Each structure stands twice: as structure tokens, then as C-alpha cells.
């Protein structure tokens, strides 16, 4: 038996899920991707920067339309940016 959802069911699920929720999941996934690339040795700064920039762009585009957790997304983005700076400019 095939357990994959039928294409119509996928479209229905997408239509029924608030866009702000979908974007929130994408923001958090992008920040997890950035963290993973920053945690490698050596860190993959190019990939991390792309993921951080993409998350920032989604946050900027959605702004207050992202709902009650906007401050949390901004805080998580700021933390990812701080980690990026720390990793890309280590002190000796």
C-alpha cells in the first residue's frame, strides 16, 4: 500500500494551513540549516549566510502578518546572526 498522500489531499492541506504557519516553519527550518552549517568543522559560512539571509527576507516580507510570534522569529534570527559573526571571526 502506498502511504503517500494523494496530490489533492496535499493541496487541501496547504489551502487549510494558514500561510503564517507555513512561513514560520520555513523560518525555523532555515535557521536550523544555518546552525547545522555553522556547527561543521570548518564551518560552511557561505551556506549558513544564505540560510540566515533567506530567513531574514521571509521575516522582513511577512513582518507583522507573521502573527504573535514575530518577536520570537526576530530574536532567533538575531541569535543566528550573532553566532555567524562569532564563528566567522573567532578570537585567538
C-alpha positions in Angstrom: 0.0 0.0 0.0 1.2 3.5 -0.9 1.2 5.7 2.2 2.0 8.9 0.3 -0.9 11.5 0.4 -2.9 11.9 -2.7 -2.0 15.2 -4.5 -5.5 16.6 -3.9 -5.1 15.9 -0.2 -1.7 17.8 -0.2 -3.3 20.8 -1.9 -6.2 20.8 0.5 -3.8 20.7 3.5 -1.8 23.6 2.0 -5.0 25.6 1.5 -6.3 24.9 5.0 -3.0 25.8 6.8 -2.6 29.5 7.5 0.3 30.9 5.4 1.8 32.5 8.5 2.2 29.0 10.0 3.8 27.7 6.8 6.2 30.6 6.8 7.0 30.2 10.5 8.0 26.6 9.8 10.2 27.7 6.9 11.9 30.4 9.0 12.7 27.9 11.8 13.9 25.3 9.3 16.2 27.9 7.6 17.7 28.8 11.0 18.2 25.2 11.8 20.0 24.8 8.5 22.2 27.8 9.3 23.0 26.3 12.7 24.0 23.0 11.1 26.4 24.7 8.7 27.9 26.8 11.4 28.5 23.7 13.6 30.6 21.9 10.9 34.4 21.9 11.1 35.3 24.0 9.3 32.0 26.0 9.3 30.3 26.4 5.9 29.9 30.1 6.2 28.5 30.6 2.7 25.7 28.1 3.2 25.0 29.5 6.7 24.8 33.1 5.4 22.4 32.1 2.6 20.1 30.4 5.1 20.3 33.3 7.5 19.7 35.8 4.8 16.7 33.8 3.4 15.1 33.6 6.9 15.6 37.4 7.3 14.0 38.0 4.0 10.9 36.0 4.9 10.7 37.8 8.3 11.0 41.2 6.6 8.4 40.3 3.9 5.9 38.9 6.4 6.6 41.4 9.2 3.6 41.7 11.5 1.5 39.5 9.2 3.5 36.6 10.7 1.5 36.9 13.8 2.0 36.8 17.5 5.4 35.1 17.3 7.1 37.7 15.2 9.3 38.9 18.1 10.5 35.3 18.6 11.4 34.9 14.9 13.3 38.2 15.0 15.1 37.1 18.2 16.0 33.7 16.7 17.3 35.5 13.6 19.4 37.9 15.7 20.9 35.0 17.6 21.8 33.2 14.3 23.4 36.4 13.1 25.4 36.7 16.4 26.6 33.1 16.1 27.6 33.7 12.5 29.7 36.7 13.5 31.3 34.8 16.3 32.1 31.7 14.2 33.4 33.8 11.2 35.6 36.0 13.4 37.0 33.8 16.1 39.2 35.4 18.7 42.5 33.9 19.5 
